[in-house]
Amino acid sequence: MNKIAYLIIFTILLCAACKDESSTPTIPLVKAESSYTVLKEQDVTYAEGLGHDGSSTTPLAIPLKLDVYSPDNNSSNRP
C-alpha cells in the first residue's frame, strides 16, 4: 500500500479512538445484594447548636441530631 492509504487508515483509527464518550452519562449498576441487614438508629443527639425564634434576640439551645446506619453483624469483610 502507498503512504496515502496508510495515512487514511491511521486517520480513521485515530478518530475512532478519540470518540467523546464523556457526553453520555453512565449509571452504575448494583451487581449483588448486601449480605447483611442494616440497623437504623434515628434522631441521635450529637451536639447542641444556638438558634433564635422569631420574636427574641436571646439564643436558644437546639439539639443537633443525626441518623446512624450500621450493619447487623460482626463481619469484617465489608466496605
N, C-alpha and C positions, 0 to 999 in steps of 0.2 A: 504494500500500500504506500501511497505517497504521503508527504508531510501534511497536506491539506486534509486528507481523510483522518489521519491521527489527531489533528487539531480539532476537527469536528467531533470525533468520538470523545476526546478529552473534555471539550466544552459541554457536551451533553451529560457526561458523568459528573462534572463539576456542578452543573445546575441541579441535577438530581440530588446531590449530596448537600446542597445549600438550601434545600426546601425549608421554608419557615413554618415550623410546627408549633411555635410559641403562641400563635393566634388561636389555636383550638384548645380549649381547656380540657384537662383530663380529670376525671372523677375517680378518686381512689376507691377500690373495692375491698370489702371485708372478705378475707379468704376462709376464716374459720370462726366458729362461735367460741366465746370465752369458756374456760373450763372451771370457772368458779362463780359464785353468786356475789353480789355486791351489797354490803351493809350501808345504809344511809342514816346518818345522824343529823337531824335538822336543827337549825337555829342555835348553834353553839356560840355563846358569847365569848369573844376573844379579846375584846378591849372596850373602852368607853371613849366616845368622842363628844365634842361640845357642839351644841346646836342652839338655835333660838326659835321660840314660837313667834307668831306674827305680831304680838302686842307687847312684848317685853324685850328689854335690852340685856337682861340677865341671862347668862349662858346656862343651858341645861345639860346634864349628863345623859347621853344617848348610848344605849348598848349597841356595839357593832357585832353583827352576827354573821356566821357562815354555815354552810352545809359540809359535812365530812363524808366522803365516799371511801370505803375501804373494802378489800376483798375478804370474803368469809372463809378463809383457810390459812394454813401456815406454810404454804408452798413458797419456796424462794425462787422458783423458775417462772417469773413473770416480770413484765416491764414495770 
